[in-house]
Amino acid sequence: MHAAPGKNHFELFGLPVSFDIDADDLTSRYRELQRRVHPDKFANASDQERRLSLQMTAMVNEAYLTLKDPVRRGRYLLSLRGVDMDEETDTAMDPAFLMEQMELRENLEKIRQADNPGRRLAELANRIGQCMQEKIGQLRLALNRNSAEETKHARNLVREMQFLQKMHHEIDNLEEELAI
Amino acid sequence: MTLFQISEPGQTPAPHERRYAVGIDLGTTNSLVACVRRSAAETLPDESGRHLLPSVVRYLAKGEPVVGHEAMAVAHEDPLNTIASVKRLMGRGIEDVRRLGKSLPYEFIRGDSAMLRLRTAAGERSPVQISSEILKKLKARAVKSLDVEIADAVITVPAYFDDAQRQATKDAARLAGLNVLRLLNEPTAAAIAYGLDRNPQGVYAIYDLGGGTFDISLLRLNHGVFEVMATAGDSALGGDDMDHAIAGWIMQQASIADDSDHKQMRRLLRDARAAKEALTQDKRVPLNIVHGNGESWQGELSRDQLHTLIDPLIERTISPSRRALRDAGITPRDINGVVMVGGATRIPRVREKVSYFFGREPLADIDPDKVVAIGAALQADILIGNKRDEEMLLLDVIPLSLGLEIMGGMVEKIIPRNTTIPVAKSQDFTTYKDGQTALLIHVLQGERELVSDCRSLARFELRGIPPMTAGAARIRVSFQIDADGLLSVSAREQTTGVESSVVVKPSYGLTDAEIERMLRESTAHAGADDVTRKLREQQVDADRLIEAVRGALNVDGALLNASERAEIESSLTDLQAVRGGNDGARIKRAIKKLDAATQTFAQRRMDENIRKAMAGHRLEEFDVPRDKSPS
């Protein structure tokens, strides 16, 4: 039971269902919504309205988190098209991509013992960032074309991007561990 | 020309009176209460003109506990009954206290839950009860100084407080008879006090080193909206630790045995603190320590020696600062200003180290002891409705990741740290045995992978799952974190729709029944009867609801048709009629009825809010070429 039943994340933000999003516009819509629904605006309201405000704000936060990150946005667009990312039936990934991931991972392990790990971690993060940018471009094309074949391609891209995000997260963790 | 607004008779409630809500900084060492009067926020002094209330409570065998300066003055004579720095014990268990070492000279007892209790002359007391005495004292000060009833408060907590510590703070307020409008993070409160919301935009770091806690928060400002980008800290690091380090050094120098008694420890800590404070001005300070046997030792503490003692502690604030920057994805160069909060930031060495790390001189124009209470008062004033069109909005985050125990003693993260709150997340579970009807879920908070390295928040037992084959049940557990950073959990079996009952056992908290019992005891103690207290609570709730519904009808009455409005009005009249009576149960029923009657209205108002929020943006939707929006 919420105030905006059946609205998807895009509709909640008054946006067309599309991968193309203007980040600044999204953020300004987010702030505008928060100004209207946030629990601080309902501190004196009835329990009923306070509950609703809490639910709405959580929805707005979730939608914003999903829409502002290209990987999550891609995944969400696919889910709106009925494509489930969690299904493990089709696990075949591009062997070249997997090889590259293994190599990156080995690099990360080596950095732990290396001299000047800070600089090398930054280089690795940079490489992953570039790879991510390329894939975002490819994902945009695949999602906008919207054919069965392209949707499958988009799904693979999102999975690869999730790998990259995980890798990036591990770099952050190592940086923290090495107190860089 | 000024036009006077005249409302239609019977339509508007009493003209908008200024309501009072206080901001309370419930600190480790000192606490303060502040309020907005004549549009400026100020901290309220006691009869002797003192603004800081030492967070010290002394229990006596008979009578009310003594709170504040009077308690502190005798702390070293009656150490076991005089509790200082109780904030460090909030939401904590016996094991945590062991980790703090013998720095806390009290007698601890294990209670029913993992929450600890202290043995005092007045009986066993929990940290929640002890904190509530401080809050009561501050509330009484506000009532006296403002000459109005005070029921609502914004209470500040360290941003890095976990769920158990926040819940304990809220429980203490409830025991003190305060309605918590919001638990506000201390660094955010400081940012409000500095009026940073008036800056069009920028990124600020709030460095808050108090008596017992350290927080670093990074805030992004944009036209009145404060977005907390990241927060990190250490909820067991502060000026107190510096006092202990200095006291340890004095013991070494003066050959005082490690096992000296509580009184001696208290005196040493007092001397250590005085020396630390003197060294903010002077280069060296003489020490004169009286041993237990009456002999004395003379020596001195230099600034250089002080630095050797406290540098490792200051260094411990730098690594969370780095983590916060990394989480926010920024570098010190991106920061427009650094704000200093907390008594320990008065120490020149702390300022020096912080300036060096951030590469800029920190802001410290507002008294670092008062800045948090002032920010809390400003927020309380907005929340209570005195500034209806206030543009300011705070978007805070959860400081620690929230996860669940999975197989092998590992933690699966459900909500990562620095996620904006409120937030809701669901996770599906299934049974692993045929006919299994219950499921035990263990909620944890922390960043580490092993259950044993994270903090246990609660264990939830889901009962009444319909018997099915293993793996067939789909139990959706929903976690919700509200704007105070507090967690609640609900569960539902998806295939049959059976709502599972959730038995909540807060690992370090009090159950509702325990709080209810304490409230009963405290009213009995104060000579009032329990029925009166409950009736009074119902009446306050009724007044709140009546005012809220009237306000909503005034603003958005147009969203209702005549019959819908009549239904609400009739429930409203019913509640007003029973409100003045002395039947608490009837008032409660009338409240429920009115709440139910406004359900549709509340939803329409929320939809209307969303419509208005998007009003300025609507046009863009039609500018997008058709081929860009896949159907």
Interface residues (C-beta under 8 A of the other chain):
Chain A: A3 A4 L12 F13 G14 L15 P16 V17 S18 D20 D25 S28 R29 R31 E32 L33 Q34 R35 R36 V37 H38 P39 D40 K41 A43 N44 A45 S46 D47 Q48 E49 L52 S53 L54 Q55 M56 T57 A58 M59 N61 E62 Y64 L65 L143 N144 N146 D172 E175 E176 A179
Chain B: L181 R182 N222 V225 S319 R322 R323 R326 I382 L383 I384 G385 E391 L393 L394 L395 T419 T420 I421 P422 V423 A424 Q480 D482 A483 R544 L545 E547 A548 V549 G551 A552 L594 D595 T598 Q599 A602 Q603 R605 M606 D607 N609 I610 K612 A613 M614 G616 H617 R618 E620 E621 V624 K628 S629 P630 S631
